[in-house]
Every structure is written in C-alpha cells, then in structure tokens.
Amino acid sequence: MIDLHCHILPGVDDGSDSPDTSCRMAAQAARSGVSRIVATPHRGSDPARERGRAEGFRRALRRLQDELDRWSIPIRLLPGSEVLLSGRTEDIPDRAELLTLNDTQYLLVEFYFDASSASMDRRLSRVEQAGLIPVIAHPERYFCVQENPAVAGSWAERGYLLQVNKGSLLGELGEGAYLTAALLLRRGLAAAIASDAHDWHARNADMRPLYETLERRFPGVDPALLLEENPRRILRGLSPEFD
C-alpha cells in the first residue's frame, strides 16, 4: 500500500513530535503492508510566509529517510505537503515552493471545516489556473459537503481528486464524516484513501483495520484500487482509475 497523506516529518507541524515517533509511525505502517509514505506537512497559502520552506522540508525528509534506513524500517518516503487554502489572499506559492505530491502536478489541499463551498470553489480554481490538479484532503470532514455531498460530486466532475481519510471510515472522526465518506466511496467518487496520521497511537498509520473494514462494509469497493493502484498512478503523474 501507499499512504498519500501522512504527517510523519518530526517537529514541523502538529504531527510527529520527534524522530522516535516518526520511526514508530513508519514501522507501524510497514507492518500493516505500507511500502511508501508521502510526507505531507501542513502549509499555508500565503506566498510570502511560505517562501523558502520547501527546501527545509526536503532536508527533513532526507534526514528521516536516513534514520529509517539505519533502523532497517522498509518504508520509502516521498515529498509532498498539505496546503491550507484560506485567508484573504487567493494566491498560492510558486510551484517550486509548493511541494506537490512526489513533484507531480497533483497538490494536496485542505480547507477550514466550516469554509463555504463558494470560497472553496474560488481557491480550487486558482490552483487549477496555476497548472495544478487539486487533491482535496478529507472532503467528508467539511461541513458543506456533509450537508450537500453534491458539492464533492461537482469537484470530481471538474477533475479534482478526492482523498478520503482512514479515520472517517473507521468511525473515529464523527458520524457526519463516516456517513459522507461512505457515500463518496459507494458513489465511486473517491480517488484514494490515506491515513492522515499524526502519531503512532490515536491518529496512526496502521492500515490493517481500514483494509478489513473496506472488505467487510464496502463489498463493492476495491481496496487495492484506492490504497495501491491509484496512489501509485498519482505519484507518477497519471490519472487515477474509478470503478
């Protein structure tokens, strides 16, 4: 499996707080069948504040990969980020500063949970105008999507990708998130599922419970497509497939 969304870099956001925690997260993921993890630290969309941060994240990624190799943890780390599209500005940093998913045209983005669909649409269009394809993190957690799932359907129609969170499908992020995530899966709108892990205990990188849940509760959904094939295609800059 490939985890497209994970806050595994130590000490850079609200995810892993130390190299030890990061190694625990990686070892846990490896035991559950994950071979690659995209490190996606939180970022803002203000170009001035974000200038110069990309290279720091790349250095942190290389240091953590060296640490995983030293402990023989069989995980390959790949670059990425999770960009919060918010604030007064609708600009985004230059592509070289963004850290797209494995340096492809795909950019993982998120919003405040109470953002309006209209403001989301404006900012997603800005990403598209920059020549990038938005991968919308955990759409099932946004209140406007929970109230009207057709909002997510319109994003998919525009070619934006929807990345559902593991925790939503396991019922760990509230009933609204679970019901909306289930609906997106059953309608074939989700391109991928990822851990969005922040630690190795509460919000962890263990994908085994998810795989078991998909097989038991969603018999029409192909776990391999959402956890292996589509993430692999996205990291190669290819279009995902849908059932």
N, C-alpha and C positions, 0 to 999 in steps of 0.2 A: 504493500500500500504506500501511497504518497500523501503526506499531510501538507496541504497548501497554505495553511493558516495556523501559525504557532508562535507564541511569544516566548521563545526559548533563549534569546540572547540575554545574558545576565547584566542586570544593573542599568538597563537603558529605558525601561518603561515600567508598567505595573505588572509585568510578567516575572520571569525568573529573577530572583534576588541575588544569585551567586553562581559561580561556575559549578559548584557542587549540585545545586538544584537543577541546573541545565543538564548535567550529566545524568542525574536521576530521571529527568524527563525523557532524555534520549534513550536511555536503557529501557525504560518502561515502554516507550513506543516501539523499540526494536523487538522486545519480547512479544508484542501484540501483532507483529507482522509488518511494521512500517520499515521501509528502507531509506526513504528520503523525506526530509522535512524542510519546508521553506520557512526561513526565519522572517517574521513579519512584524517588526517593531512598530509601535504607534508613531504616527507622524501627523503634523498639521498641514494645512494647505496654504499657509502664508509663505510666499517665496522668500521674503527677507529673513524670516525666522528659521527657515529650513536650509538656507544656503550653507553648504559645507558639511552637512550632517551625513550625507550618503557615504563618504569615504570612511568616516568614523565607524559606521555600521559594518562596512566591509572589513575593516580591521578586526572588529569584534567577532565577526563571523569566522575569519581565518583563525583567530586565537582559539575560539571554541572548537572548531574542527580539529585543530592540533590536539586539544585536550581529549576529545572523543577518541581520536586515533591512539593517543597514549594509553587510554584505558581499554582499547580494543572494543569500543562500542560501535557496532556496524551500522552507523547512520551517516548518510551524506547530507550535508547542509547546503542549501541553495539560498541565494539572496532574494529579498523581497521587502515589502513594507505594507502597512495598513494606513492609508491616508484618510484622515477625518476631513470630510468636505463640509465646512461650516464657516461661520463668521461673516463679516461684512464683505470681504473680498470673494469674488468668484474665480479669481486666478488660481492657477496651480503652478508649482515649481517647474523649472525646466526638466525635460525628460532625464537628463544626465543626473539630476539631483533626486529623482523620484524613487529609485529602486523598484522597478516593476518586477513582476514575478519571473525570476530567472532571466532578467534583462530582455523579456519579450515585450510585445505590445499590450500585454494584459496588466492592468493596475488594480490592485485590491483596494477598495474604498469602503468607508463606513460613514454613518451619519449619527447625530444625536437621535435617541429613540423617539423623541417627540417632534422631530422635524416634519414639516408638511411635505406632501407629495410634490407640490408645485416647486418648492425650493430644491428638493432632491432632483427633480427633472432638469432644472436650470443648471445645476452643478454637474450632473451627469453629461449633459450636452457639452459643457465646457471641456470635460475630459475627452469626449469624442472628437471635438474640434481640434484638440491637441494631437490627434492621430493615435489615440489610445483606446483600448476597449475596457470599459469598467467591469470588474468582477466585484459584485456587490456582496459584501460580507453580511452574513446572518440577516437576510431580508425579513425573515419571520419574526424578528425581535422589534421591528419598527411598528409603532402603534398604527400608523396609517395603513400599513399592509395587513395587520391583524384585523382592522376594521373593514378593509376593502382589498382582498387578495388580488383583484383585477389590476391593482397598481403594479404588482410584481409581474403579472402577465404582460402588461404593456412594456415593461423593461425588457423582458425576454423577446418580445416581438421586435424591439429595436436592436437586438443583437447583443444586449448586455448579458453577462453571465451571473447566475445566482448561486452563491455558495452558502449552503445550509450548515448550521453548527451541530456537532455531535450532541452537545448538551441539550439542545432543544428537542431532539428526537428521543433522548433518554428521559425526558420529563424533568430535567434539572433546572430549567430556566423559565418555568411558569407554564400554566395551561395554555395561555394565548400563543406562546412561542411553539409549544408542541403541536397544537391543532393546526397552526398556519404552516409549520414545517411539513407536517404530514400531508396537508393539502397540496403543497408545492411538489412534493415527491409523487403523489398519486396522479397529479396532472402532468407529470413529466417535464416540469419547468426547471428543476434544479440541475445544474451542470456538475456540481461536486459537493461533497460533504467533507468538512475538515474539523479538527479538534478545537481550534481557538484556545489551546491550552495555555495556562498562565503559571502552572506549578505542577507538582507531581502527586498531589493528593486530591484537593477539591475539584479544580478545573484542570484535569490531567490529560496526558497524551495517549492513554491506553485505549486502543480502538477495538479491542475484543468485544466489549459489551455492545458497541454500536453494530458491529457486524452481526452479532447474534440477534439483536433487536430488528434489524432490517430483514433478516431471514424469517423471523417469527411473525412480525406485524405487517410487513410490506411484501407479500409474496410476489407481487408484480414488478418489484423494483430489483434491478440488477446491482448488487453491492460492488461488484468488480468494476462496473462502468463508472460509478460515482467516486470510488475510492482508489482506483488504479488507472483505468484507461483514460478517462477524461483529464484527471490531473496530469498524467504523462503528456497528453496532447497539448494541454495549456502551457506546460513548461517548455514545449518545443515550438510554441507559437502557432499551433494548429487549432482548428475549430473543434470543439467538443462534439460528441455524438449524443443523440437523445433517443429514448425508447419510442 
